[in-house]
Amino acid sequence: MTSALGEHASVIVLGDDPERTGDIGTRFESEEGGSDGDGGFTVETHTVGSDAVGSERIADVDVIVVVDETGLERVRSADRVGVVVASVDDPTAEIAIDPIVDAVAGTPEALSETVSWLLARDRGSVVRSAPTRTPSRIEQLNAGMAELAAVRSVDEAYRAAIAVAEQVFPKYQAVVAVRDGEWVEPVVASGGTPVEDCNRVRVGSGVAGRAVRTGDASIAPNPNPESRFDRLLTVPVGDDIVFQLAADGTDELDDADRRLAELLGSHLEETLDRIAVTETLRAERDRLLALFTNVPDPAIAYDYADGDPIVRQVNDAFEATFGYEAETVRGESIDEYIVPPDAEPEADDLNDRLQRGENVRREVTRLTADGPRHFILHVIPIHLDAANAAGYAIYTDVTDRREREEMLGRQNERLDEFASIVSHDLRNPLSVADGYVDLARETGDLAHLDRAADAIDRMDELVADLLSLARQGRAVGETDSVLLSDLTREAWESVDTDGATLTVESDVTLEANRTRLCELFENVFRNSVEHGSTSSRAEPDDSVEHGRDSSGDPLSIRVGTVIFRGDDGTATDGFYVEDNGTGLPEGDIDRVFESGFTTDESGTGLGLAISERIAEAHGWTVEARAAEDGGARFEFRTS
């Protein structure tokens, strides 16, 4: 084709991926430019890397196909560009909605058709030299098809069809009419005739109305006696449009006119269909973009490159939740920003599945602006079962739900503990009390009631401890700065010490709930007094014996501060409670904080469990170990 476009229309493909740009170039070459029929042109393709093309070369080509952001950036840097087409899967991608992009193609077939259409459109505006002969009407009609191919709205299509009709049918009056409910309304007319001067007709009546109803083309006399036109050529276009030519008495419409009019109507229908599809795609793209932008959960649009999910776009919720602006993460692997180090194997497995085109839904932990949180991650590739497909990832925060589930699990465990204690430990003293009451009735000996009262006291102690244990799962409430020395002495006053002594060896200020921390010390002190007999150093078989022997040395309890050193040298603060008693039961040191564990037949096994719960409620940890002199030592880490 010799024209302002050059001897051959030229297409250039720009991108950072040689394999992809090469595939597109090969496809164009195999199709010899996509069209050489009625269009009369061929396409020469140039598939190159973005750095190999200068601004002059970009300005010299007719259509530029960009396949990624790198290609688009190269086009932006040129002083002048032709038509730009984005070849991408996702119509909401940044590259697709960029202002310099004229059209979007999601498949190789759509890309070929789009480029061919754009070249045909531009060909219609080429300035030609004076013809050596008068073109035929079919040549004029074919030339006018480029004008129809270039329009982008329905109104433009109607006006373009009339403009072509004025070239092909200069002797006739042309009009396009559209169905509106029960009427067929003229919308555009040739020769400068105002549309208001053209008559509307009901569907089914008049020549135009019958054409809309039947779908048949016709050449018929004008039924309007007041019109200056004697005959009408009417061609239906689709279901709701008619194209009509009107001739006065000096001209005669014939079958040649009808064939050309039907061909023009066919091209108009194709143009209207294309516009409808384009508008549908644009509306769908806008809805998808609005959904992506406004979805309340964090979301990203991604592509895969070298096995990594590369961010293409993020929504506002992502920025707010994870604390990264779109410009920071765009073009980067999302895993580098939000995947915790210990979750990298899980992320690698997830990427392997996504690269195979699988749809993935999984609970994950990700790093947010507020620290690690739990999400349901739903990842949807644009093309299922396609390797390295782009897609969308949506993060639904389930941290609160998971914490509620964990809390419910702990509550259920506590209920199991209570059920075990109630069913076993309360049943025993209840049976004892019941037995002694029966003996008192049978024998009349009221001394049996004293034993029953002892059993009732035992049950009362168990119930009190159970209630205390139940409270420890709750938050500590308000905290104050309290001195370790003051609190330990306050707790010591509330315990039957049986002659034991308390020494505070060092002091520290703690941030704690005073009432609950006092209860912690009371339980630890009571445990030492009840289990720390020093009348003689316990042999292994002796470790289950409890109760103070007043004839021996008095029990000594010491409280003080301690600094813990980690393997990495870091220091944490804490305090300890240590006695010089018989020590902890061999082989069962790890069990002393279990609810109901005791080596004393009269003990509840709940005191140390309560102390551990109070410590945990403050965010502390506690560990039991043997003291250097053989007694028991309890160490509390407070930071």
C-alpha positions in Angstrom: 0.0 0.0 0.0 1.4 3.4 -1.0 0.1 6.0 1.4 1.1 8.3 4.2 1.6 5.2 6.3 4.5 4.2 4.0 4.8 1.4 1.6 3.9 -1.0 4.4 2.1 -0.3 7.6 4.5 -1.0 10.5 3.9 -2.6 13.9 6.5 -2.7 16.7 6.4 -4.8 19.8 8.0 -3.5 23.0 8.7 -5.3 26.2 11.2 -6.7 28.6 10.5 -10.4 27.9 12.2 -11.5 24.6 10.3 -14.7 24.6 6.9 -13.1 24.8 7.6 -10.3 22.3 9.1 -12.9 20.0 6.0 -15.0 20.1 3.9 -12.0 19.1 6.2 -11.0 16.3 6.2 -14.6 15.0 2.4 -14.7 15.0 2.1 -11.4 13.0 4.7 -12.6 10.5 2.9 -15.9 10.0 -0.3 -14.0 9.3 1.5 -11.6 6.9 0.3 -8.5 8.7 -3.1 -9.8 9.6 -4.9 -8.7 6.4 -4.2 -8.3 2.7 -7.7 -8.7 1.3 -10.2 -5.8 1.0 -7.9 -3.7 3.3 -5.1 -3.9 0.7 -2.3 -3.7 3.2 0.4 -5.8 4.7 2.1 -5.4 8.2 5.8 -5.5 8.8 6.6 -6.4 12.4 9.7 -5.4 14.4 10.0 -7.4 17.7 12.7 -5.7 19.7 13.8 -5.0 23.3 12.9 -1.6 24.7 16.4 -0.4 24.9 17.1 -1.1 21.2 14.5 1.3 19.9 15.1 5.1 19.7 12.5 7.8 19.9 12.8 8.4 16.2 11.9 4.8 15.4 9.0 4.8 17.8 7.6 8.0 16.2 7.9 6.4 12.7 5.7 3.3 13.3 2.0 3.1 12.9 1.0 0.8 15.8 3.1 0.1 19.0 2.2 -3.1 21.0 3.4 -3.0 24.6 3.4 -6.2 26.7 4.7 -4.9 30.1 5.5 -1.8 32.1 9.0 -1.6 30.6 7.7 -1.3 27.1 5.1 1.3 28.2 7.8 3.4 29.9 9.9 3.4 26.7 6.9 4.7 24.8 6.3 7.4 27.3 9.8 8.6 26.8 9.3 9.2 23.1 8.4 12.7 21.8 5.7 11.4 19.4 4.0 8.1 19.2 1.4 6.4 17.0 -1.4 4.2 18.2 -0.6 2.2 21.4 -2.1 -1.3 22.1 -1.6 -3.1 25.5 -1.3 -6.9 25.2 -2.3 -8.0 28.7 -4.5 -10.7 30.3 -6.1 -8.3 32.8 -8.0 -5.3 31.5 -7.6 -3.6 34.9 -3.8 -3.8 34.9 -2.0 -0.5 35.2 -0.6 -0.9 31.7 -4.1 -1.4 30.3 -5.7 1.7 31.9 -2.7 4.1 31.2 -3.9 7.2 29.4 -1.5 6.7 26.4 -3.0 3.3 25.7 -5.6 3.4 22.9 -6.7 -0.3 23.0 -6.4 -3.5 25.0 -6.1 -7.1 23.7 -6.2 -10.0 26.0 -5.5 -12.9 23.6 -3.3 -13.3 20.5 -6.4 -13.5 18.3 -7.8 -10.3 19.8 -4.4 -8.5 19.4 -4.3 -9.4 15.7 -7.8 -8.2 15.1 -7.3 -5.0 17.1 -4.1 -4.1 15.2 -5.8 -4.8 11.8 -8.7 -2.6 12.8 -6.5 0.3 14.0 -4.5 0.1 10.7 -7.7 0.1 8.7 -8.9 3.1 10.7 -5.8 5.2 10.1 -5.7 4.2 6.5 -9.0 6.0 6.1 -7.4 9.3 6.9 -4.5 9.0 4.4 -4.1 11.8 2.0 -3.9 10.5 -1.5 -2.8 12.1 -4.8 -5.4 13.0 -7.4 -7.0 9.9 -8.9 -6.4 9.1 -12.6 -9.9 7.8 -12.9 -13.3 8.1 -11.2 -13.5 5.3 -8.5 -16.4 2.9 -8.8 -19.2 2.9 -6.2 -17.9 -0.3 -4.7 -14.4 1.2 -4.4 -16.0 4.3 -2.7 -17.9 2.0 -0.4 -14.7 0.0 0.5 -12.8 3.2 1.1 -15.6 4.4 3.4 -15.4 1.3 5.5 -12.2 2.7 7.1 -14.3 5.6 8.4 -16.7 3.2 10.0 -13.8 1.2 11.4 -12.5 4.3 13.1 -15.5 5.4 15.1 -15.9 4.7 18.8 -19.5 5.6 19.6 -23.0 4.8 18.3 -23.7 8.4 17.2 -20.4 8.5 15.3 -21.3 5.3 13.6 -24.7 6.7 12.4 -23.0 9.9 11.1 -20.2 7.9 9.4 -22.8 5.7 7.6 -24.6 8.7 6.3 -21.2 10.2 5.1 -20.4 7.1 3.2 -23.9 7.0 1.7 -23.4 10.6 0.5 -20.3 9.4 -1.4 -21.8 6.2 -2.8 -25.3 7.4 -3.4 -24.9 11.1 -4.2 -28.3 11.4 -6.0 -30.4 10.0 -3.1 -31.4 11.2 0.3 -30.2 8.9 3.1 -31.5 8.5 6.6 -30.8 6.2 9.6 -33.7 5.5 11.9 -33.8 3.7 15.3 -36.5 1.9 17.1 -37.6 3.6 20.3 -40.4 1.6 22.0 -43.3 1.4 19.5 -41.8 4.1 17.2 -39.1 4.2 14.6 -37.4 7.5 15.0 -35.0 9.1 12.4 -31.7 10.0 14.0 -29.4 11.2 11.2 -30.1 12.4 7.6 -27.9 13.4 4.7 -27.8 16.6 2.7 -28.1 18.8 5.7 -31.7 17.8 6.1 -32.8 18.3 9.7 -33.9 15.2 11.5 -37.0 17.0 12.7 -38.2 17.2 9.1 -38.1 13.4 8.7 -41.3 11.5 9.7 -41.3 8.8 12.4 -43.5 5.8 12.0 -45.0 3.1 14.3 -43.3 -0.3 14.3 -45.2 -2.5 11.8 -46.6 0.4 9.8 -45.0 2.4 6.9 -42.0 1.1 5.0 -39.5 1.6 7.8 -41.9 0.2 10.4 -42.5 -3.0 8.4 -38.7 -3.5 7.8 -38.1 -3.4 11.6 -41.0 -5.9 12.1 -40.1 -8.3 9.3 -36.3 -7.8 8.9 -36.8 -7.7 5.1 -35.1 -5.2 2.7 -37.4 -3.6 0.0 -37.7 -1.0 -2.8 -41.2 0.4 -2.6 -43.3 3.5 -3.4 -43.3 6.2 -0.7 -46.7 5.9 1.1 -46.5 9.5 2.2 -48.3 11.6 -0.6 -46.9 14.8 0.8 -43.3 13.8 0.4 -41.2 15.0 -2.5 -39.6 11.5 -2.7 -41.4 8.9 -4.8 -39.5 5.7 -3.9 -37.8 4.3 -0.8 -35.0 1.7 -0.5 -35.2 0.3 3.0 -32.5 -2.0 4.6 -32.9 -3.3 8.2 -29.7 -3.1 10.3 -29.9 -5.7 13.1 -33.2 -5.8 14.9 -33.9 -2.1 15.7 -32.3 0.0 13.0 -33.1 0.8 9.4 -31.0 2.5 6.7 -33.1 4.2 4.1 -32.5 5.8 0.7 -35.1 8.1 -0.9 -35.3 9.0 -4.6 -37.4 11.7 -6.4 -39.1 11.2 -9.7 -36.0 11.8 -11.8 -34.1 8.8 -10.3 -34.9 5.2 -10.2 -33.7 2.9 -7.3 -32.6 -0.6 -8.6 -31.2 -3.9 -7.4 -27.6 -2.6 -7.7 -28.5 0.2 -5.3 -30.0 -2.4 -2.9 -26.9 -4.6 -2.9 -24.7 -1.7 -2.1 -27.1 -0.4 0.5 -27.3 -3.9 2.1 -23.4 -4.0 2.1 -23.3 -0.6 3.8 -25.9 -1.8 6.3 -23.9 -4.9 7.0 -20.8 -2.9 7.8 -22.8 -0.5 10.0 -24.1 -3.5 11.9 -20.6 -4.9 12.4 -19.4 -1.5 13.6 -22.3 -1.2 16.1 -21.6 -4.8 17.4 -18.0 -3.9 17.9 -18.9 -0.7 19.7 -21.3 -2.7 21.9 -18.7 -5.3 22.7 -16.1 -2.6 23.4 -18.5 -0.7 25.7 -19.3 -3.9 27.5 -15.6 -4.7 28.0 -14.9 -1.2 29.2 -17.8 -1.3 31.6 -16.7 -4.7 32.9 -13.2 -3.4 33.3 -14.5 -0.4 35.2 -16.6 -2.6 37.5 -13.7 -5.0 38.1 -11.4 -2.0 38.9 -14.0 -0.5 41.2 -14.5 -3.9 43.0 -10.7 -4.3 43.4 -10.2 -0.8 44.7 -13.2 -0.8 47.1 -13.2 -4.3 48.5 -12.8 -4.0 52.3 -10.1 -6.7 52.5 -6.5 -6.1 51.5 -6.0 -7.2 47.9 -3.2 -7.3 45.3 -3.0 -7.9 41.6 0.1 -9.9 40.7 2.1 -11.4 37.9 4.6 -14.2 38.2 8.3 -13.7 37.3 11.0 -16.2 38.0 8.8 -18.0 40.4 8.0 -14.9 42.5 4.6 -13.1 42.8 5.3 -9.6 41.5 2.9 -6.9 42.7 1.2 -5.1 39.9 -1.4 -3.2 41.9 -2.7 -3.0 45.5 -5.9 -1.5 46.9 -6.3 1.0 49.7 -7.1 -1.7 52.3 -3.7 -3.3 51.6 -1.9 0.0 52.2 -3.8 0.6 55.5 -3.3 -3.0 56.8 0.3 -3.8 55.8 1.6 -0.2 56.0 3.2 -0.1 52.5 2.2 2.4 49.8 1.5 1.1 46.3 4.7 2.7 44.9 6.8 0.9 47.4 5.7 -2.7 46.6 4.8 -2.3 42.9 7.2 -4.3 40.8 8.5 -6.2 43.9 7.9 -9.7 45.2 5.2 -9.4 47.8 6.7 -12.3 49.8 9.7 -10.1 50.6 7.5 -7.7 52.5 4.7 -9.6 54.3 5.8 -13.2 54.7 7.3 -14.0 58.2 10.7 -15.8 58.1 9.2 -19.0 59.6 6.5 -19.0 57.0 8.8 -19.0 53.9 8.4 -22.8 53.3 4.6 -22.4 53.3 4.9 -19.4 50.9 7.1 -21.4 48.6 4.6 -24.3 48.5 1.8 -21.7 47.8 3.8 -20.2 44.9 4.4 -23.7 43.4 0.6 -24.3 43.3 -0.2 -20.9 41.9 2.4 -21.3 39.2 0.5 -24.4 38.1 -2.7 -22.3 37.8 -4.4 -23.6 40.9 -7.0 -21.7 42.8 -5.8 -21.5 46.4 -7.6 -20.8 49.7 -5.5 -21.2 52.9 -5.1 -19.7 56.4 -1.8 -17.9 56.7 0.1 -15.6 59.0 1.4 -12.4 57.5 3.3 -9.4 58.9 1.2 -6.2 59.1 1.7 -2.7 60.3 0.5 -3.9 63.7 2.6 -7.1 63.8 1.8 -10.7 62.7 -1.9 -11.4 62.0 -3.9 -14.4 60.7 -5.6 -14.2 57.3 -7.6 -16.4 55.0 -5.7 -16.0 51.8 -7.8 -16.5 48.7 -5.7 -16.4 45.5 -7.5 -16.5 42.1 -5.4 -16.9 38.9 -7.0 -15.1 35.9 -6.5 -18.3 33.8 -7.0 -21.5 35.8 -4.7 -24.4 34.9 -2.3 -22.0 33.1 1.3 -21.9 34.1 2.6 -18.6 35.6 -0.8 -16.9 35.3 -1.4 -13.5 36.7 -4.2 -13.1 39.2 -5.5 -11.6 42.4 -4.9 -12.3 46.1 -7.3 -11.3 48.8 -6.5 -11.3 52.5 -9.4 -11.7 55.0 -8.3 -11.0 58.6 -9.4 -13.8 60.9 -7.1 -12.9 63.8 -10.0 -12.1 66.2 -11.8 -15.3 65.3 -8.8 -17.4 65.8 -8.1 -15.8 69.1 -11.7 -16.5 70.2 -11.3 -20.1 69.1 -8.0 -20.5 71.1 -9.7 -18.9 74.1 -12.6 -21.2 73.8 -10.2 -24.1 73.6 -8.5 -23.0 76.8 -11.9 -22.6 78.5 -12.8 -26.1 77.4 -9.6 -27.5 78.8 -10.3 -25.6 82.1 -13.8 -27.1 82.1 -12.3 -30.6 81.7 -10.0 -29.8 84.7 -12.9 -28.7 86.8 -15.0 -31.7 85.8 -12.1 -34.0 86.8 -11.6 -32.3 90.1 -15.3 -32.2 90.9 -15.9 -35.8 89.9 -12.9 -37.1 91.8 -11.6 -34.8 94.6 -15.0 -33.5 95.8 -16.5 -36.9 95.7 -14.0 -38.3 98.2 -14.7 -35.8 101.1 -18.4 -35.9 100.3 -18.4 -39.7 100.7 -16.4 -39.4 103.9 -18.8 -36.8 105.4 -21.8 -38.9 104.4 -20.2 -42.0 106.0 -19.5 -40.3 109.3 -23.0 -38.8 109.5 -24.4 -42.2 109.0 -22.2 -43.6 111.8 -23.3 -40.8 114.1 -26.9 -41.7 113.5 -26.3 -45.4 114.0 -24.2 -45.1 117.1 -25.2 -41.8 118.6 -21.5 -41.0 119.0 -21.3 -37.3 118.1 -17.5 -37.5 117.7 -18.2 -38.9 114.2 -19.6 -35.5 113.3 -16.3 -33.9 113.9 -14.8 -36.1 111.2 -17.7 -35.2 108.9 -17.1 -31.5 109.6 -13.4 -32.0 108.7 -14.5 -33.4 105.3 -16.9 -30.5 104.8 -14.0 -28.1 105.5 -11.9 -30.0 102.9 -14.7 -29.5 100.3 -14.9 -25.8 101.1 -11.2 -25.5 100.5 -11.5 -27.3 97.2 -14.4 -25.1 96.1 -12.5 -21.9 97.0 -9.5 -23.1 95.0 -11.7 -24.0 92.0 -13.2 -20.5 92.0 -9.8 -18.9 92.2 -8.5 -21.1 89.3 -11.6 -20.1 87.2 -10.7 -16.4 87.6 -7.2 -16.7 86.4 -8.1 -17.1 82.8 -9.4 -13.5 82.7 -7.3 -10.3 82.1 -5.6 -8.9 85.2 -7.5 -5.6 85.0 -5.9 -2.4 86.2 -2.2 -2.5 87.2 -0.1 -0.3 89.6 3.5 0.0 90.5 4.1 -2.2 93.6 7.2 -3.0 95.6 8.1 -6.6 95.7 9.0 -6.4 99.4 5.6 -4.8 100.4 3.6 -7.3 98.5 5.4 -10.4 99.8 5.0 -9.2 103.4 1.3 -8.5 102.8 0.9 -12.0 101.4 2.9 -13.5 104.2 0.5 -12.1 106.8 -2.4 -14.0 105.1 -0.7 -17.5 105.3 -0.5 -19.9 108.3 3.4 -20.0 108.3 3.7 -22.6 111.0 6.9 -21.0 112.3 8.6 -20.4 109.0 10.6 -17.3 108.3 10.5 -14.9 105.3 13.5 -12.9 104.1 13.4 -10.4 101.2 16.9 -10.4 99.9 16.5 -7.7 97.1 13.7 -5.4 96.0 12.2 -4.3 92.7 9.1 -2.3 91.5 6.6 -4.4 89.5 3.8 -3.3 87.3 1.0 -5.6 88.4 -2.5 -6.0 89.7 -1.9 -5.9 93.5 -4.7 -8.2 94.6 -3.9 -10.9 92.1 -0.2 -10.8 92.6 -0.8 -11.0 96.4 -2.8 -14.2 95.7 0.1 -15.6 93.7 2.5 -15.2 96.6 0.0 -16.6 99.1 -0.2 -19.8 97.0 3.5 -20.2 96.6 4.2 -19.5 100.3 1.4 -22.0 101.3 2.9 -24.6 99.0 6.3 -24.2 100.7 4.9 -24.4 104.2 2.8 -27.4 103.5 5.4 -29.3 101.5 8.7 -28.1 103.0 9.3 -30.1 106.2 13.0 -29.8 107.2 12.9 -32.0 110.3 15.1 -34.4 108.3 16.3 -34.2 104.7 13.9 -36.3 102.7 14.9 -39.5 101.1 13.5 -40.1 97.6 10.7 -42.2 99.1 10.1 -39.5 101.6 9.3 -36.8 99.1 5.6 -37.3 99.2 5.4 -36.7 103.0 4.1 -33.2 103.8 3.4 -31.0 106.8 5.8 -29.2 109.1 7.6 -31.1 111.9 7.8 -28.5 114.6 10.7 -30.3 116.3 13.0 -29.6 113.3 14.8 -26.5 112.0 12.3 -23.8 111.0 11.5 -23.5 107.3 13.2 -20.5 105.7 11.7 -18.8 102.6 13.7 -16.2 100.6 12.4 -13.7 98.0 14.5 -11.6 95.7 15.2 -10.4 92.2 17.1 -12.2 89.4 18.4 -11.4 86.0 18.1 -14.1 83.3 20.7 -14.4 80.6 19.6 -15.8 77.2 21.8 -17.8 74.8 22.4 -14.7 72.8 23.5 -12.7 75.9 20.3 -10.7 76.3 19.1 -10.0 79.8 15.6 -10.2 81.2 14.3 -9.3 84.7 12.4 -11.4 87.2 12.1 -12.5 90.8 12.2 -15.8 92.7 10.7 -17.5 95.7 13.0 -20.1 97.3 12.8 -22.4 100.4 15.1 -24.7 102.2 12.5 -27.4 102.5 12.4 -31.0 101.3 12.4 -29.9 97.6 10.3 -30.9 94.7 9.2 -34.5 93.9 11.8 -36.2 91.8 10.7 -37.0 88.2 7.7 -34.8 88.5 9.1 -31.3 88.6 7.5 -30.5 85.2 4.1 -31.5 86.6 3.9 -29.2 89.7 1.9 -26.6 87.8 -0.7 -29.1 86.6 -4.2 -28.6 88.0 -4.9 -31.3 90.5 -1.3 -32.6 90.7 -0.2 -33.1 94.4 1.8 -35.5 96.5 -0.3 -34.7 99.6 -3.4 -36.7 100.1 -5.0 -33.7 101.8 -3.9 -31.2 99.1 -6.0 -29.8 96.3 -3.2 -29.7 93.7 -4.4 -26.3 92.6 -2.3 -23.7 94.4 0.7 -23.7 92.0 -1.7 -23.9 89.0 -3.4 -20.8 90.3 0.0 -19.0 90.7 1.0 -19.9 87.1 -2.3 -18.6 85.7 -1.9 -15.3 87.5 1.7 -15.0 86.2 0.5 -15.7 82.6 -2.3 -13.2 82.9 0.4 -10.6 83.6 2.4 -11.7 80.6 5.0 -13.5 82.8 6.4 -17.0 82.8 7.3 -19.2 85.8 9.6 -22.2 86.1 10.1 -24.7 89.0 13.6 -26.0 89.8 15.6 -27.4 92.7 17.3 -24.8 94.9 21.0 -25.1 95.5 20.5 -26.3 99.1 17.9 -28.9 98.0 14.7 -27.0 98.5 12.3 -25.7 96.0 12.8 -22.6 93.8 10.2 -20.8 91.6 11.6 -18.3 89.1 9.3 -15.7 87.5 10.3 -13.8 84.3 8.7 -10.5 84.1 10.1 -9.0 80.9 
